[in-house]
């Protein structure tokens, strides 16, 4: 029996709400599984919960705001529930969270230990946490303070978790972490060792590598993915700034020239690979001239999609000493320009896939009479809903691209 402040948790029902990254989803799932083993069941749709657990994000000030809004909204929906808040927001601003009306308990993490986790809910795609923390200390980022130093699990244990997910019905696993390419700091292993071992996990059809630093995405890894039967030709690589001057201000570990050569290498050996790129606009010190340089640089890159973030002031970061400051209006305008560029690039990539044949993993979610899935190289496909296609790899030739929704329609 679990009891906190005279609140008995046994035979109670809980709801879970996760904000932020894939890593948070994996951790929430593992927490839910543990509580289920203790007799705490997940509340059904429309049911009033006895316990509410909110896993928070704090990557930007907007993320903090969304966390506060979520806590208030969930408490309103479940007014009599015991409210527990955990995650990065509680790590960075515990007193602020603790003082919020309706919060009964905050859970802070031991930032020296690695706790493996794998999402095992009703998603087609699982998220396997292989690494946590970061040693990079970029000037704009608080993640090292919220997540601690780089650390990871043992390959043997992670392979076992992947195999278990596969035996329970999982078809695809996304490898997640804060800085996954830095895998091995605590075990003397490497990320390359990890993907070689996972590639032998026969119960899983497909692996994806989540965000990985360009300086840690080695040619050896790329060559391995190119010849792997299980690792998808899909990369998510943070650039953050398309100007060398701004990269220096951020304390990033590469140049634009290096980044471009990395993407060109990917396209040489994996011409159909999907490449997502993270970019921050409006960083302190990003002058109009630096932004124009960045935009020209991005125009020339062979990426498939941009993930655009506006720079957010974070207390305690070194970036606060940098001048000049970019106005909110200018950040918004720069973001708009890069989002338009992203949409053009995504359409170009999707058009380039016309007539190619792929394995599509369809998800259970039904929208009207349609279902959606993704190819191994992350092209979205829509089809008429069929229960026989849920969570199964289906061979489909891509035709009929819908430019309004950026999706291929299959009939």
C-alpha positions as CSV (number, residue, x, y, z in Angstrom):
1,X,0.0,0.0,0.0
2,X,1.3,3.5,-0.9
3,X,0.3,6.4,1.4
4,X,1.4,10.0,1.3
5,X,0.1,12.6,3.7
6,X,-2.7,10.2,4.8
7,X,-3.7,9.8,1.1
8,X,-4.0,6.1,0.4
9,X,-3.1,5.3,-3.3
10,X,-4.1,1.7,-3.4
11,X,-7.2,0.9,-5.7
12,X,-7.2,4.4,-7.0
13,X,-7.5,5.7,-10.6
14,X,-5.0,8.0,-12.2
15,X,-4.7,10.3,-15.2
16,X,-1.3,11.2,-16.8
17,X,-0.5,14.3,-18.7
18,X,2.9,14.7,-20.4
19,X,4.4,17.9,-21.9
20,X,7.5,18.3,-23.9
21,X,9.8,15.8,-25.5
22,X,9.6,12.1,-26.4
23,X,11.9,11.4,-23.4
24,X,9.1,12.6,-21.1
25,X,6.6,10.3,-22.8
26,X,8.8,7.3,-22.2
27,X,9.3,8.3,-18.5
28,X,5.6,8.9,-17.9
29,X,4.8,5.5,-19.4
30,X,7.3,3.8,-17.1
31,X,5.9,5.6,-14.1
32,X,2.4,4.5,-15.1
33,X,3.4,0.9,-15.5
34,X,5.0,1.0,-12.0
35,X,1.9,2.5,-10.4
36,X,-0.3,-0.1,-12.2
37,X,1.7,-2.8,-10.5
38,X,1.0,-1.1,-7.2
39,X,-2.8,-1.3,-7.8
40,X,-3.3,2.2,-9.3
41,X,-5.2,1.9,-12.6
42,X,-5.5,4.4,-15.5
43,X,-8.8,6.3,-15.4
44,X,-11.0,5.7,-18.5
45,X,-12.3,8.5,-20.7
46,X,-14.7,10.7,-18.8
47,X,-13.9,9.1,-15.5
48,X,-13.0,11.3,-12.5
49,X,-9.5,10.5,-11.4
50,X,-8.2,10.1,-7.8
51,X,-4.6,11.0,-8.8
52,X,-3.3,13.4,-11.5
53,X,0.3,13.1,-12.6
54,X,1.8,15.9,-14.7
55,X,5.2,15.4,-16.3
56,X,6.5,18.9,-17.2
57,X,8.8,20.6,-19.6
58,X,10.8,23.8,-19.2
59,X,12.8,24.2,-22.4
60,X,11.3,27.7,-22.9
61,X,9.3,30.3,-21.0
62,X,6.3,29.3,-23.1
63,X,6.8,25.7,-22.0
64,X,6.6,26.9,-18.4
65,X,3.4,28.7,-19.1
66,X,1.9,25.7,-20.8
67,X,2.8,23.6,-17.7
68,X,1.0,26.0,-15.4
69,X,-2.0,26.1,-17.7
70,X,-2.1,22.3,-17.8
71,X,-2.0,22.0,-14.1
72,X,-4.8,24.4,-13.6
73,X,-6.9,22.8,-16.3
74,X,-6.4,19.2,-15.0
75,X,-7.2,20.3,-11.5
76,X,-10.4,21.8,-12.7
77,X,-11.3,18.6,-14.5
78,X,-10.5,16.5,-11.4
79,X,-11.1,18.8,-8.5
80,X,-10.8,16.1,-5.8
81,X,-7.7,14.4,-7.2
82,X,-4.3,14.3,-5.5
83,X,-2.1,16.4,-7.9
84,X,1.5,15.2,-8.4
85,X,3.9,17.3,-10.6
86,X,7.3,16.1,-11.9
87,X,9.7,16.8,-14.8
88,X,12.0,19.6,-15.8
89,X,9.9,22.5,-14.6
90,X,9.9,21.1,-11.1
91,X,13.7,20.5,-11.3
92,X,14.4,24.1,-12.3
93,X,11.6,26.0,-10.3
94,X,10.5,23.7,-7.5
95,X,9.2,26.4,-5.2
96,X,7.2,28.1,-8.0
97,X,5.5,24.8,-8.8
98,X,5.0,23.9,-5.1
99,X,3.2,27.1,-4.4
100,X,0.7,26.6,-7.2
101,X,-2.9,26.1,-6.0
102,X,-3.9,22.5,-6.3
103,X,-0.4,21.0,-6.3
104,X,-0.2,18.4,-3.5
105,X,3.3,16.9,-4.3
106,X,6.2,17.5,-6.5
107,X,8.7,14.8,-7.4
108,X,12.3,15.8,-8.1
109,X,14.7,13.4,-9.7
110,X,18.2,12.2,-8.6
111,X,20.2,13.7,-11.4
112,X,23.1,11.3,-10.8
113,X,21.3,8.1,-11.6
114,X,20.0,6.7,-14.9
115,X,16.5,5.2,-14.9
116,X,15.7,3.4,-18.1
117,X,12.2,3.7,-19.5
118,X,10.2,2.6,-22.5
119,X,6.7,3.8,-23.4
120,X,4.2,0.9,-23.5
121,X,0.9,2.6,-23.9
122,X,-1.5,2.3,-26.9
123,X,0.9,4.0,-29.3
124,X,2.2,2.1,-32.4
125,X,5.5,3.8,-31.8
126,X,7.5,3.1,-28.6
127,X,10.1,5.4,-27.1
128,X,13.1,3.8,-25.5
129,X,15.1,6.1,-23.2
130,X,18.8,5.1,-23.7
131,X,20.5,8.2,-22.3
132,X,19.8,11.2,-20.0
133,X,21.6,14.5,-19.2
134,X,24.0,16.6,-21.2
135,X,27.6,17.8,-20.7
136,X,27.5,20.5,-23.4
137,X,26.2,23.6,-21.6
138,X,25.2,25.6,-24.6
139,X,24.8,29.3,-23.6
140,X,21.0,29.4,-24.2
141,X,20.0,26.1,-22.5
142,X,19.0,25.0,-19.0
143,X,18.7,21.3,-19.8
144,X,22.0,20.3,-18.1
145,X,20.6,21.9,-14.9
146,X,17.2,20.2,-15.3
147,X,18.6,16.8,-16.4
148,X,22.1,16.6,-15.0
149,X,25.3,15.2,-16.5
150,X,25.3,12.7,-19.4
151,X,24.6,9.2,-18.3
152,X,23.1,6.0,-19.8
153,X,21.9,2.5,-19.3
154,X,23.8,-0.7,-20.2
155,X,23.4,-2.0,-23.7
156,X,22.4,-5.4,-22.5
157,X,19.5,-4.0,-20.5
158,X,18.3,-1.7,-23.2
159,X,18.3,-4.5,-25.8
160,X,16.2,-6.6,-23.4
161,X,13.7,-3.7,-23.0
162,X,13.5,-3.4,-26.8
163,X,12.9,-7.2,-27.1
164,X,10.2,-7.1,-24.5
165,X,8.4,-4.2,-26.2
166,X,8.5,-6.2,-29.5
167,X,7.1,-9.3,-27.8
168,X,4.3,-7.2,-26.4
169,X,3.3,-6.0,-29.9
170,X,5.6,-3.0,-30.5
171,X,6.7,-2.7,-34.1
172,X,8.8,0.5,-34.0
173,X,11.0,2.0,-31.4
174,X,12.4,5.5,-31.3
175,X,15.7,5.8,-29.4
176,X,15.4,8.9,-27.1
177,X,17.6,10.8,-24.7
178,X,18.9,14.3,-24.1
179,X,22.1,13.8,-26.1
180,X,21.9,10.3,-27.4
181,X,25.1,10.4,-29.5
182,X,27.0,10.9,-26.2
183,X,25.9,7.5,-25.1
184,X,28.4,5.5,-23.1
185,X,29.8,8.0,-20.6
186,X,28.8,5.7,-17.6
187,X,29.3,2.3,-19.1
188,X,32.4,2.6,-21.4
189,X,30.2,1.7,-24.4
190,X,29.4,3.8,-27.5
191,X,26.2,4.8,-29.4
192,X,27.6,2.8,-32.4
193,X,27.8,-0.3,-30.1
194,X,24.2,0.3,-29.0
195,X,22.7,0.5,-32.5
196,X,24.7,-2.6,-33.6
197,X,23.2,-4.6,-30.7
198,X,19.7,-3.3,-31.2
199,X,19.8,-4.2,-34.9
200,X,19.9,-7.8,-33.8
201,X,16.6,-7.5,-31.8
202,X,14.5,-9.6,-34.0
203,X,11.2,-8.8,-32.3
204,X,11.3,-5.2,-33.5
205,X,10.7,-4.3,-37.1
206,X,12.0,-0.7,-37.1
207,X,14.2,1.6,-35.1
208,X,14.4,5.4,-35.4
209,X,17.2,7.6,-34.0
210,X,15.8,10.7,-32.4
211,X,17.6,14.0,-32.2
212,X,21.4,13.5,-32.5
213,X,24.2,16.2,-32.5
214,X,25.8,16.6,-35.9
215,X,29.3,16.2,-34.4
216,X,28.3,12.9,-32.9
217,X,26.5,11.5,-36.0
218,X,29.6,9.8,-37.4
219,X,30.1,8.5,-40.9
220,X,30.4,5.0,-39.3
221,X,26.8,5.4,-38.0
222,X,25.5,6.6,-41.3
223,X,27.1,3.7,-43.2
224,X,25.6,1.3,-40.7
225,X,22.1,2.8,-41.1
226,X,22.5,2.6,-44.9
227,X,23.0,-1.2,-44.7
228,X,20.7,-1.9,-41.8
229,X,17.4,-3.8,-42.2
230,X,15.9,-2.2,-39.1
231,X,17.3,1.3,-38.7
232,X,15.2,3.8,-40.6
233,X,16.7,6.4,-43.0
234,X,15.4,9.2,-40.8
235,X,17.5,11.8,-39.0
236,X,16.7,14.6,-36.7
237,X,19.8,16.9,-36.4
238,X,20.0,20.2,-34.4
239,X,21.7,23.0,-36.3
240,X,20.3,25.8,-34.0
241,X,21.9,28.6,-36.1
242,X,22.9,28.9,-39.7
243,X,25.6,31.5,-38.9
244,X,29.0,30.7,-37.7
245,X,29.1,33.8,-35.6
246,X,25.9,32.8,-33.8
247,X,27.0,29.2,-33.4
248,X,30.1,30.6,-31.5
249,X,27.8,32.7,-29.3
250,X,25.8,29.5,-28.5
251,X,29.0,27.5,-27.8
252,X,28.0,24.9,-30.3
253,X,30.6,22.3,-31.3
254,X,30.7,22.6,-35.1
255,X,30.5,25.0,-38.0
256,X,28.0,25.6,-40.8
257,X,30.5,24.1,-43.2
258,X,30.7,20.9,-41.1
259,X,26.9,20.7,-40.8
260,X,26.5,21.0,-44.6
261,X,29.0,18.3,-45.3
262,X,27.2,16.0,-42.9
263,X,23.8,16.5,-44.7
264,X,25.5,16.0,-48.1
265,X,27.1,12.8,-46.8
266,X,23.6,11.5,-45.7
267,X,22.1,12.3,-49.1
268,X,25.0,10.6,-50.9
269,X,24.6,7.3,-49.2
270,X,20.8,7.6,-48.3
271,X,19.3,9.7,-51.1
272,X,15.7,9.1,-49.8
273,X,16.5,9.9,-46.2
274,X,14.2,12.3,-44.3
275,X,16.3,15.0,-42.5
276,X,14.6,17.2,-39.9
277,X,16.7,20.1,-38.6
278,X,16.2,22.2,-35.4
279,X,16.8,26.0,-35.7
280,X,16.5,28.7,-33.1
281,X,15.6,32.2,-34.3
282,X,16.2,35.5,-32.4
283,X,19.1,34.3,-30.2
284,X,20.7,37.2,-28.4
285,X,23.4,38.5,-30.7
286,X,21.6,37.4,-33.9
287,X,21.8,40.6,-35.9
288,X,19.7,41.0,-39.1
289,X,22.8,40.4,-41.1
290,X,23.5,37.1,-39.3
291,X,19.9,36.0,-39.8
292,X,20.1,36.7,-43.6
293,X,23.3,34.7,-43.7
294,X,21.5,31.8,-41.9
295,X,18.5,32.0,-44.3
296,X,20.8,31.8,-47.3
297,X,22.6,28.9,-45.8
298,X,19.4,27.0,-45.0
299,X,18.1,27.5,-48.5
300,X,21.1,25.6,-49.8
301,X,20.8,22.6,-47.4
302,X,19.2,19.3,-48.5
303,X,17.0,19.0,-45.4
304,X,13.3,17.8,-45.5
305,X,11.8,19.9,-42.7
306,X,12.7,22.6,-40.2
307,X,11.7,22.6,-36.5
308,X,11.7,26.3,-35.7
309,X,12.0,27.7,-32.2
310,X,12.0,31.2,-30.9
311,X,14.9,32.0,-28.5
312,X,13.6,32.2,-24.9
313,X,15.3,33.9,-22.1
314,X,16.2,31.3,-19.4
315,X,17.4,32.3,-16.0
316,X,21.0,31.4,-15.1
317,X,22.2,30.9,-18.7
318,X,25.3,32.6,-20.1
319,X,23.3,33.9,-23.1
320,X,21.8,36.6,-20.9
321,X,25.1,38.5,-21.1
322,X,25.0,38.7,-24.9
323,X,23.9,41.8,-26.8
324,X,22.0,42.9,-28.8
325,X,18.6,41.6,-27.8
326,X,16.2,40.6,-30.6
327,X,12.6,42.0,-30.2
328,X,9.6,39.7,-30.0
329,X,8.3,41.1,-33.2
330,X,11.5,40.4,-35.1
331,X,11.6,36.9,-33.7
332,X,8.1,36.3,-35.0
333,X,9.0,37.6,-38.4
334,X,12.1,35.5,-38.6
335,X,10.2,32.4,-37.5
336,X,7.6,33.0,-40.1
337,X,10.2,33.2,-42.9
338,X,11.9,29.9,-41.8
339,X,8.5,28.1,-41.4
340,X,7.7,29.1,-45.0
341,X,11.1,27.8,-46.1
342,X,10.4,24.5,-44.2
343,X,7.0,24.1,-45.9
344,X,8.6,24.5,-49.4
345,X,11.4,22.0,-48.5
346,X,8.9,19.5,-47.1
347,X,6.8,19.6,-50.3
348,X,9.9,19.2,-52.4
349,X,10.9,16.1,-50.4
350,X,7.4,14.6,-50.6
351,X,7.2,15.2,-54.4
352,X,10.6,13.5,-54.8
353,X,9.1,10.3,-53.3
354,X,6.3,10.0,-55.9
355,X,6.3,6.5,-57.4
356,X,8.6,5.0,-54.8
357,X,7.5,1.9,-52.8
358,X,7.7,1.7,-49.0
359,X,6.7,-0.1,-45.9
360,X,4.0,2.0,-44.0
361,X,3.3,1.4,-40.4
362,X,-0.3,2.5,-39.8
363,X,-1.5,3.7,-36.4
364,X,-4.8,2.9,-34.6
365,X,-6.0,6.5,-34.5
366,X,-9.1,7.1,-36.6
367,X,-9.9,10.5,-38.1
368,X,-13.3,10.4,-39.7
369,X,-13.0,7.3,-41.9
370,X,-9.3,7.6,-42.4
371,X,-6.1,6.3,-40.7
372,X,-2.5,7.5,-41.0
373,X,0.9,5.9,-41.0
374,X,4.5,6.6,-41.9
375,X,7.0,5.1,-44.2
376,X,10.5,4.2,-43.0
377,X,11.7,7.5,-44.3
378,X,8.9,9.4,-42.5
379,X,6.5,10.2,-45.3
380,X,3.0,10.5,-44.0
381,X,0.4,8.3,-45.7
382,X,-3.4,8.4,-45.4
383,X,-5.7,5.5,-46.2
384,X,-9.3,4.3,-45.6
385,X,-9.6,3.0,-42.1
386,X,-9.0,-0.8,-41.9
387,X,-8.5,-2.6,-38.6
388,X,-6.4,-5.2,-40.4
389,X,-3.7,-2.6,-41.1
390,X,-3.3,-1.3,-37.6
391,X,0.2,-1.7,-36.3
392,X,1.3,-3.7,-39.3
393,X,3.8,-2.9,-42.0
394,X,2.0,-2.6,-45.3
395,X,3.7,-2.2,-48.7
396,X,2.5,0.9,-50.5
397,X,3.6,2.8,-53.6
398,X,3.4,6.5,-53.1
399,X,1.0,8.3,-55.5
400,X,-1.5,11.1,-55.1
401,X,0.3,13.7,-53.0
402,X,-2.0,16.2,-51.3
403,X,-0.1,19.5,-51.0
404,X,-2.7,21.0,-48.7
405,X,-2.1,18.4,-45.9
406,X,1.5,17.3,-46.9
407,X,0.4,13.7,-47.1
408,X,0.1,10.9,-49.6
409,X,-3.4,9.5,-50.1
410,X,-3.7,5.8,-50.7
411,X,-6.8,4.2,-52.0
